[in-house]
Amino acid sequence: MSRPRRADALVAALLAEMREGVVRPGAKLPTESELAARHGVSRTVVREAITQLQTAGIVRTHQGRGSFVLAPPDSGEFRVETGGGDDRTGLGEARELLEFRTAVEVEAAGLAALRRTPEQLAAIADALAELSAGARHPARAVDADYAFHLAVAHAAGNRHFPALLGSLGRGMLAIPHERLAASAERIAVVHAEHSAVHAAVAAGDPLAAGAAMRTHLANSARRLQSS
């Protein structure tokens, strides 16, 4: 993926965090080094992304102090509407979201196996390690889970994949409360599913990567129904 396209993908990810309220107006953005490490890109790409946000009037940079969010971005991009499920518990809505994600993420995983850079593979591995480390800490685990899927999307080498997942936000995980306090056995199973995706992407096997992602999302739907 070219440097301009990486910058576009990073802009999309940062805008998604702003829309979710993860980064609010007046807040300082992470440093260039932190953003580069988190998203698996170079500091040059980070600077280009920040410049785009400055041009759009969303971010202002103060020499020696860093970059600060001025205003929430316009929300005219694709969004998943809530409340459209076929039952009052929200299971129908969550199932639809998982079906939608399957159509997108299976292809992204296959492309990631073919196109990932060493830096992007490292970002996937880092998210996997954080997922394991945060197994007993729900908020940390959710962030790591989302970071894993977003890292795979970045590794696909197509800016539309991370832009789409970025627009969905962490809510795309559709994690039931029962899973947030899951047993050690269930946590191990979920981690193994993510590990299978990482292993196939690392091996450069697009069919295995797509199949591993499909298995993970299908199992997520099954767990959702049984929770």
C-alpha positions, 0 to 999 in steps of 0.5 A, a space after each residue: 500500500 502506498 504512503 498516501 493510501 496509508 495516510 488516508 487509512 490512518 485518517 479514517 481510523 482517527 476520525 472513527 475514534 473521534 466519532 466514538 468519543 474515544 478522542 474528544 474535542 480539546 484532547 491531545 492526540 498521541 505522539 507521532 511515535 505512539 501513532 506509528 507504533 499503534 497503527 503499524 505505519 511510519 512517522 512520515 505517514 502519521 505526519 501526512 495524516 495529521 496534515 490532512 486533519 489540519 487542512 480539514 479544520 479538525 486538528 491543530 498542532 502547536 509547536 512543542 505541545 502536540 496536536 489537539 482535536 478542535 471539533 468532531 468530524 462530520 458524520 456523513 460517512 457510512 454508519 451502522 444503524 442501531 435498533 434494526 434487529 428483529 427482536 427486543 434483546 438486540 440479538 437480531 441486530 448483532 447477528 446481522 452485524 456479524 453477517 455483514 462483518 463476515 462478508 468484509 473481514 473474510 476477504 480482508 484476511 485473505 488479502 492480508 495474507 498476500 499483502 501484509 508488511 512486516 510492520 503490519 504483521 507485527 501490529 497484528 501480533 501485538 494486538 493478539 498479545 494484548 488480547 491475551 494479557 487483557 483476558 481478565 480486564 473487559 475494557 482492555 480486552 475489547 480494545 485489543 479485540 478491536 485493534 486486532 481486527 483493525 490491524 488485519 484490515 490495514 494489512 489487506 492493503 486496501 484503504 476501504 477495509 480499515 475505513 469501514 471497520 473504523 466507521 463501525 467502531 468497537 460496537 461491531 464486536 457485539 460482545 455480550 455481557 456474559 463474555 466480558 466475564 467469560 470463563 478461562 476456557 472460553 477466553 482460551 477458545 477465543 484467543 485460539 481463533 484469533 491466533 489461527 488468523 494471525 498464523 495464516 496471515 503470517 504464513 502468507 496463506 490467503 485461503 487459510 486466513 479467510 477460513 480462520 476469520 470465517 470460523 472465528 466470526 461463525 463461532 462468535 455468532 454461535 456464542 452470541 446465540 448461546 449466551 
